[in-house]
Amino acid sequence: MVIYIKPSKKIVGLGCDSKNKSFLAASIILSLGIVLGCSIVTFKPFQEQSVSKVATNADQVAVMMNINEASKLLGLKTDELKMIISAESQSLTESGEFSGTMLPYIVVNGKQYFERTSLLKWAVESSVEHRGYNNGSRFQ
């Protein structure tokens, strides 16, 4: 369907007859409605959702973890993690050196804490080197 609007040759007032004025007004109202509706739908939910996601993710992901959280992250038992710490410490004490990266942790008031990123890097390196730990000893 083709709509053809015949231009008016009358010049009255502003140069538009009443039919053209109503088309113009309807077009402006429709355009404003579309623009405002799109901007509300696009920006408002996005901003609220982004802020809530950032807040939720920041609460869930701590930088430092205790030994229980670290063991869950690595998929090991807490006793196995303690045995690895002991074996690496013993290996360092006996030989005076340690090849590779030792299990990264800090001690605060007698409790061990692990930094998430360093722990994951250690896991990758240990698996690439095919490290082995058995009965409190490290072997490769």
Residue frames as qw, qx, qy, qz and C-alpha x, y, z in Angstrom:
[[0.000, 0.891, 0.454, 0.000, 0.00, 0.00, 0.00],
 [0.422, 0.160, 0.023, 0.892, 1.40, 3.39, -1.02],
 [0.102, -0.840, -0.441, 0.300, 0.26, 6.54, 0.67],
 [0.390, 0.333, 0.197, 0.835, 0.63, 9.72, -1.28],
 [0.137, -0.740, -0.405, 0.520, 0.12, 13.03, 0.44],
 [0.379, 0.680, 0.329, 0.535, -0.73, 15.78, -1.98],
 [0.336, -0.160, -0.240, 0.897, 0.98, 19.03, -1.00],
 [0.061, 0.827, 0.519, -0.207, -1.41, 21.83, -0.20],
 [0.401, 0.418, 0.203, 0.790, -1.16, 24.97, -2.29],
 [0.280, -0.878, -0.266, -0.282, -3.00, 27.05, 0.27],
 [0.415, 0.179, -0.443, 0.774, -0.95, 29.32, 2.45],
 [0.470, -0.730, -0.259, -0.423, -2.94, 29.97, 5.58],
 [0.650, -0.749, 0.121, -0.045, -1.40, 31.05, 8.88],
 [0.463, -0.618, 0.592, 0.230, 1.81, 29.02, 9.16],
 [0.347, 0.464, -0.674, -0.459, 1.41, 27.45, 5.75],
 [0.075, -0.023, -0.997, 0.021, -0.39, 24.31, 6.94],
 [0.575, -0.331, -0.314, -0.679, -4.01, 23.37, 6.88],
 [0.641, -0.448, 0.389, -0.487, -5.64, 21.65, 9.87],
 [0.993, 0.076, -0.053, -0.073, -5.15, 18.15, 8.42],
 [0.652, 0.485, -0.393, 0.431, -1.38, 18.64, 8.06],
 [0.188, -0.624, 0.452, -0.608, -1.17, 20.15, 11.55],
 [0.851, -0.306, 0.248, -0.347, -2.74, 17.07, 13.09],
 [0.936, 0.250, -0.177, 0.174, -0.36, 14.78, 11.16],
 [0.343, 0.619, -0.428, 0.562, 2.58, 16.87, 12.35],
 [0.467, -0.547, 0.406, -0.564, 1.41, 16.84, 15.97],
 [0.971, -0.113, 0.091, -0.189, 0.76, 13.08, 15.87],
 [0.803, 0.417, -0.294, 0.309, 4.20, 12.44, 14.35],
 [0.086, 0.635, -0.479, 0.600, 5.96, 14.53, 17.01],
 [0.685, -0.425, 0.341, -0.484, 4.07, 12.86, 19.88],
 [0.996, 0.077, -0.030, -0.041, 4.72, 9.39, 18.48],
 [0.622, 0.537, -0.383, 0.422, 8.43, 10.13, 17.95],
 [0.168, -0.612, 0.486, -0.601, 8.85, 11.48, 21.47],
 [0.861, -0.276, 0.214, -0.370, 7.05, 8.47, 22.91],
 [0.945, 0.238, -0.176, 0.138, 9.32, 6.05, 21.07],
 [0.399, 0.593, -0.442, 0.542, 12.51, 7.89, 22.06],
 [0.389, -0.544, 0.441, -0.599, 11.51, 8.21, 25.73],
 [0.946, -0.143, 0.097, -0.274, 10.29, 4.63, 25.94],
 [0.860, 0.337, -0.285, 0.254, 13.47, 3.24, 24.45],
 [0.205, 0.604, -0.488, 0.596, 15.70, 5.31, 26.70],
 [0.618, -0.461, 0.359, -0.525, 13.82, 4.23, 29.84],
 [0.993, -0.001, 0.026, -0.111, 13.90, 0.55, 28.87],
 [0.748, 0.473, -0.315, 0.344, 17.54, 0.67, 27.81],
 [0.234, 0.572, -0.466, 0.633, 19.23, 2.62, 30.58],
 [0.534, -0.536, 0.286, -0.588, 17.32, 2.21, 33.83],
 [0.970, -0.198, 0.056, -0.125, 17.21, -1.61, 34.23],
 [0.781, 0.403, -0.291, 0.378, 20.78, -1.90, 32.93],
 [0.067, 0.636, -0.431, 0.637, 22.16, 0.48, 35.55],
 [0.694, -0.455, 0.292, -0.475, 20.29, -1.16, 38.44],
 [0.998, 0.037, -0.045, -0.008, 21.27, -4.64, 37.32],
 [0.617, 0.525, -0.372, 0.453, 24.96, -3.72, 36.88],
 [0.171, -0.623, 0.452, -0.614, 25.23, -2.18, 40.33],
 [0.834, -0.322, 0.253, -0.369, 23.55, -5.14, 42.02],
 [0.952, 0.221, -0.167, 0.130, 25.73, -7.66, 40.16],
 [0.392, 0.595, -0.449, 0.538, 28.93, -5.85, 41.12],
 [0.427, -0.547, 0.426, -0.580, 27.87, -5.67, 44.76],
 [0.956, -0.131, 0.115, -0.234, 26.92, -9.36, 44.81],
 [0.852, 0.365, -0.265, 0.266, 30.15, -10.50, 43.13],
 [0.151, 0.644, -0.479, 0.577, 32.30, -8.40, 45.45],
 [0.642, -0.458, 0.369, -0.491, 30.61, -9.95, 48.48],
 [0.990, 0.015, 0.060, -0.125, 31.02, -13.52, 47.22],
 [0.827, 0.366, -0.188, 0.385, 34.65, -13.39, 46.10],
 [0.472, -0.856, 0.174, 0.124, 37.11, -12.70, 48.90],
 [0.416, 0.750, -0.510, 0.067, 40.78, -12.26, 48.11],
 [0.031, 0.410, -0.855, 0.317, 42.07, -14.25, 51.08],
 [0.827, -0.196, -0.358, -0.387, 40.67, -17.64, 52.08],
 [0.553, -0.530, 0.594, -0.245, 41.12, -19.83, 55.12],
 [0.111, -0.313, 0.926, 0.181, 42.33, -23.41, 54.76],
 [0.477, 0.345, 0.776, -0.226, 38.79, -24.83, 54.47],
 [0.488, 0.769, 0.106, -0.400, 37.89, -22.45, 51.63],
 [0.128, 0.670, -0.651, -0.333, 41.23, -23.10, 49.91],
 [0.312, -0.098, 0.944, 0.046, 40.73, -26.86, 50.08],
 [0.539, 0.560, 0.565, -0.277, 37.27, -26.50, 48.53],
 [0.355, 0.809, -0.213, -0.416, 38.67, -24.30, 45.74],
 [0.083, 0.547, -0.801, -0.226, 41.38, -26.85, 44.94],
 [0.872, 0.024, -0.310, -0.378, 39.15, -29.88, 45.41],
 [0.494, 0.234, -0.758, 0.356, 41.41, -31.33, 48.10],
 [0.643, -0.623, -0.444, 0.045, 40.74, -32.38, 51.67],
 [0.221, -0.930, 0.197, -0.216, 41.96, -30.05, 54.41],
 [0.792, -0.461, 0.367, 0.163, 44.29, -32.79, 55.70],
 [0.790, 0.339, 0.271, 0.433, 45.80, -33.17, 52.21],
 [0.214, 0.893, -0.016, 0.396, 46.45, -29.43, 52.03],
 [0.507, -0.801, 0.306, -0.090, 48.14, -29.50, 55.45],
 [0.883, -0.132, 0.358, 0.273, 50.24, -32.49, 54.33],
 [0.618, 0.632, 0.138, 0.446, 51.38, -30.58, 51.21],
 [0.102, -0.933, 0.179, -0.294, 52.42, -27.60, 53.35],
 [0.721, -0.579, 0.380, 0.028, 54.35, -29.91, 55.67],
 [0.877, 0.159, 0.316, 0.326, 55.99, -31.84, 52.81],
 [0.456, 0.776, 0.026, 0.435, 57.12, -28.68, 51.02],
 [0.312, -0.883, 0.270, -0.223, 58.45, -27.20, 54.26],
 [0.840, -0.356, 0.386, 0.134, 60.33, -30.44, 55.01],
 [0.786, 0.430, 0.221, 0.385, 61.76, -30.53, 51.47],
 [0.185, 0.896, -0.106, 0.390, 62.97, -26.93, 51.80],
 [0.545, -0.757, 0.339, -0.125, 64.51, -27.60, 55.23],
 [0.900, -0.146, 0.361, 0.198, 66.32, -30.78, 54.14],
 [0.721, 0.365, 0.280, 0.518, 67.77, -29.54, 50.85],
 [0.281, -0.492, -0.035, 0.823, 67.92, -25.80, 51.52],
 [0.183, 0.226, -0.377, -0.879, 66.10, -25.10, 48.26],
 [0.533, 0.397, 0.689, -0.289, 62.79, -25.81, 46.60],
 [0.107, -0.021, 0.639, 0.761, 62.31, -26.17, 42.87],
 [0.147, -0.546, -0.694, -0.445, 59.11, -24.60, 41.60],
 [0.263, -0.480, 0.097, -0.831, 56.61, -22.60, 43.58],
 [0.106, -0.123, -0.879, 0.448, 55.68, -23.62, 47.09],
 [0.173, -0.679, -0.697, -0.150, 52.04, -23.56, 48.14],
 [0.124, 0.389, -0.108, 0.907, 51.45, -19.82, 48.72],
 [0.489, -0.700, -0.513, -0.091, 50.03, -18.86, 52.11],
 [0.049, 0.557, -0.385, 0.734, 50.47, -16.46, 55.01],
 [0.499, -0.363, -0.737, 0.275, 50.11, -17.13, 58.72],
 [0.195, -0.526, 0.089, -0.823, 48.04, -14.79, 60.90],
 [0.556, -0.401, 0.443, -0.578, 47.66, -15.66, 64.58],
 [0.398, -0.210, 0.891, -0.063, 48.61, -19.26, 63.86],
 [0.678, 0.469, 0.527, -0.208, 46.07, -19.66, 61.04],
 [0.359, -0.098, 0.611, 0.698, 46.98, -20.11, 57.39],
 [0.441, 0.717, 0.273, -0.466, 45.36, -17.91, 54.74],
 [0.540, 0.081, 0.637, 0.545, 45.63, -18.32, 50.99],
 [0.235, 0.531, -0.125, -0.804, 45.36, -15.73, 48.22],
 [0.774, 0.402, 0.405, -0.273, 42.96, -16.98, 45.54],
 [0.607, 0.749, -0.224, -0.141, 44.91, -16.08, 42.37],
 [0.017, 0.652, -0.755, 0.073, 48.27, -17.31, 43.69],
 [0.615, -0.103, 0.741, -0.250, 46.66, -20.55, 44.80],
 [0.802, 0.511, 0.234, -0.204, 45.23, -21.17, 41.33],
 [0.410, 0.780, -0.471, -0.041, 48.61, -20.40, 39.72],
 [0.289, -0.477, 0.814, -0.161, 50.26, -22.85, 42.11],
 [0.769, 0.155, 0.567, -0.252, 47.72, -25.54, 41.17],
 [0.719, 0.677, -0.074, -0.135, 48.43, -25.06, 37.45],
 [0.198, 0.741, -0.638, 0.076, 52.21, -25.13, 37.93],
 [0.483, -0.327, 0.776, -0.238, 52.07, -28.18, 40.21],
 [0.827, 0.299, 0.432, -0.201, 49.96, -30.14, 37.76],
 [0.597, 0.754, -0.264, -0.073, 52.17, -29.19, 34.79],
 [0.053, 0.648, -0.740, 0.172, 55.24, -30.39, 36.74],
 [0.820, -0.109, -0.533, -0.179, 53.40, -33.60, 37.75],
 [0.080, -0.482, 0.654, -0.578, 54.28, -33.08, 41.41],
 [0.719, -0.276, -0.620, -0.151, 53.49, -35.87, 43.80],
 [0.253, -0.503, 0.526, -0.637, 52.94, -35.90, 47.55],
 [0.801, -0.166, -0.552, -0.164, 52.73, -39.09, 49.58],
 [0.761, -0.473, -0.376, 0.235, 52.70, -39.62, 53.35],
 [0.344, -0.900, 0.002, 0.267, 54.12, -36.19, 54.09],
 [0.499, -0.360, 0.470, 0.633, 56.87, -36.33, 51.45],
 [0.490, 0.745, -0.062, -0.448, 57.18, -34.63, 48.12],
 [0.581, -0.124, 0.670, 0.445, 58.35, -36.50, 45.04],
 [0.389, 0.647, -0.145, -0.640, 58.45, -35.59, 41.41]]
